[in-house]
Every structure is written in C-alpha cells, then in structure tokens.
Amino acid sequence: MIGFFVKTGRKYLFLTLWYLRAVKGKISMEVTGRSAGKEVDEKCFDNIFDDINKKIGFSKKDTVLDIGCSNGELYKRIHPHVAKGILIDTSAKQLKLARCNVTDKNVLFLQSGASEFDLPECSVDKVICYSVIHYFVSYADFEKTMNAVYRVLKPGGKVIIGDIPFYGMQLKGSAGLNVKFMGLIYVRYFEKQVLRSVQKIGFRATIHSQAEDLPYSKTRKDLILEK
Ligand SMILES: C[S@@+](CC[C@H](N)C(=O)[O-])C[C@H]1O[C@@H](n2cnc3c(N)ncnc32)[C@H](O)[C@@H]1O
C-alpha cells in the first residue's frame, strides 16, 4: 500500500513539473525568451550574433528575412552588416517592441505566421529563424515553413534554423510525433528526420553545435541550409 502511494505520488510530481515546464514555455513564447521581463543581456545577444555570422556570413548586399523576430534584439545586431531586413512574428505585441527597438531604414515589419508570409520568389539572401520552431504546433508546420523559405530564398542563399532542442533518439514509427499535454503541444525534432525533410525540399543541410558561450549550447543545435 505504501509502495503504491509512493509510486503514484511520484507520478503526480512528475506530471506537475512537466506541466509547469510546458506553461513556462508558452509564456516565454509571448515574452521572448532570453529578454523576458528583464534587462536585455547584451553580451548574450552579441555572442549569438557572432555565432550566427560565422555560420551564414552576412554581407552588405543581403536582404534578410527574420522569422519569429520577437522584440528585434537579435536583428538589431544583424542590420549594420546587411542591406535590408524583413521581420515577421505572429505576435503584435512583440512586433510593437521590435519597431521601437529597430528604428533603422530599410526594415519592414510584418505580422505573419512562419509559413504564411507573402514575399516574392527568390527575393531574400539570408533567412534566420532563431529559437522559434519548438513553439510550432506540429511537424507539418515546420515542413510548410521550410517550403516557404525555399521559395523566397535566392539560389546560393543561406538559412539558419537556430537553437533547436533536438531529441536524442528517434524510435521506430515516432517520426512527427508531438507531445500533447493539457492543451499544450510540443513538436519533437529528431536530427535525421529534420535532415531528410529539408533535403527532400532541395536544401543542402548540415547540423552544427553552438559556441560554448551561448546559453543553451549544451542542449541545442543549429540547422544550416543552402539553396
Ligand atoms: C523565444 S522568441 C525568439 C526571438 C528571437 N528570434 C531571438 O532569438 O531572440 C520566439 C518568437 O517566435 C514567435 N513565434 C512563435 N511561433 C511562431 C510562428 N508560427 N510564426 C511566427 N512567429 C512565431 C513568438 O511570437 C516569439 O516572438
């Protein structure tokens, strides 16, 4: 009997911790992760910019699409190195913050989902989508986004889908499986499955670890794509 209570109690404790983690994830999506409700950690964003720049190399001629721009803190560091920016986010609140944060010329702000932007074919040189795809509600959304990115990217253009919390082991038949719990949905990404999806679309794709000074470098990786 005691054994039963210990076992059941542990299960509820586990479920409660899982739920709190899920709720926290939902909140951080709205208030933008690293700078949520606190002062922006300038050094952290500088380090992320350096890591991204090493991986996809911004140039003064580039038009950059930033998907899930949030408050624009990351794009603010990219703009001095490129020609033009298109910043999109689903959240009106985050776009309002981004407009105040990024006041440079040649920056366009659009409220849009990651795969729903209406931009001309082959019109952007670089795409960044950093710390966003784990908020998608299904793996199909990820694939739709990758198709939309491929369409707008110029031949030779580069993409970083950054800060992906990959799952370690893909069990047979678990491709595209989501974790659903109390109305919240978490997409699980597996390296092999992600590489297969983007290669099928036509990208050259590699997965890279992050510089050690980044906050999630031990648990997250970046997907680098080229058309
Ligand atoms: C953690 S923030 C990342 C912000 C920024 N990219 C960075 O690295 O600082 C995630 C952002 O993605 C946005 N987002 C989540 N799902 C999205 C979707 N399906 N389409 C567009 N934006 C989305 C959220 O509104 C939020 O602003």
The ligand as an SDF file (V2000), in Angstrom:
LIG
                    3D

 27 29  0  0  0  0  0  0  0  0999 V2000
   11.9020   32.8620  -27.9800 C   0  0  0  0  0  0  0  0  0  0  0  0
   11.3350   34.0450  -29.1470 S   0  0  0  0  0  0  0  0  0  0  0  0
   12.7900   34.1230  -30.1890 C   0  0  0  0  0  0  0  0  0  0  0  0
   13.0340   35.5110  -30.6300 C   0  0  0  0  0  0  0  0  0  0  0  0
   14.2690   35.8090  -31.4740 C   0  0  0  0  0  0  0  0  0  0  0  0
   14.2870   35.0570  -32.7020 N   0  0  0  0  0  0  0  0  0  0  0  0
   15.5210   35.6090  -30.6680 C   0  0  0  0  0  0  0  0  0  0  0  0
   16.2740   34.6730  -30.9170 O   0  0  0  0  0  0  0  0  0  0  0  0
   15.7530   36.4020  -29.7690 O   0  0  0  0  0  0  0  0  0  0  0  0
   10.1570   33.1990  -30.1830 C   0  0  0  0  0  0  0  0  0  0  0  0
    9.3440   34.1250  -31.0680 C   0  0  0  0  0  0  0  0  0  0  0  0
    8.7600   33.3320  -32.0970 O   0  0  0  0  0  0  0  0  0  0  0  0
    7.4380   33.8010  -32.3510 C   0  0  0  0  0  0  0  0  0  0  0  0
    6.6940   32.6910  -32.9610 N   0  0  0  0  0  0  0  0  0  0  0  0
    6.2950   31.5300  -32.3880 C   0  0  0  0  0  0  0  0  0  0  0  0
    5.6390   30.7580  -33.2740 N   0  0  0  0  0  0  0  0  0  0  0  0
    5.6440   31.4460  -34.4460 C   0  0  0  0  0  0  0  0  0  0  0  0
    5.1250   31.1660  -35.7530 C   0  0  0  0  0  0  0  0  0  0  0  0
    4.4790   30.0320  -36.0200 N   0  0  0  0  0  0  0  0  0  0  0  0
    5.2920   32.0980  -36.7110 N   0  0  0  0  0  0  0  0  0  0  0  0
    5.9520   33.2650  -36.4590 C   0  0  0  0  0  0  0  0  0  0  0  0
    6.4580   33.5810  -35.2450 N   0  0  0  0  0  0  0  0  0  0  0  0
    6.3100   32.6840  -34.2490 C   0  0  0  0  0  0  0  0  0  0  0  0
    6.9320   34.2340  -30.9720 C   0  0  0  0  0  0  0  0  0  0  0  0
    5.8590   35.1340  -31.0740 O   0  0  0  0  0  0  0  0  0  0  0  0
    8.1960   34.8360  -30.3540 C   0  0  0  0  0  0  0  0  0  0  0  0
    8.2730   36.2130  -30.5660 O   0  0  0  0  0  0  0  0  0  0  0  0
  1  2  1  0
  2  3  1  0
  2 10  1  0
  3  4  1  0
  4  5  1  0
  5  6  1  0
  5  7  1  0
  7  8  2  0
  7  9  1  0
 10 11  1  0
 11 12  1  0
 11 26  1  0
 12 13  1  0
 13 14  1  0
 13 24  1  0
 14 15  1  0
 14 23  1  0
 15 16  2  0
 16 17  1  0
 17 18  1  0
 17 23  2  0
 18 19  1  0
 18 20  2  0
 20 21  1  0
 21 22  2  0
 22 23  1  0
 24 25  1  0
 24 26  1  0
 26 27  1  0
M  CHG  2   2   1   9  -1
M  END
$$$$
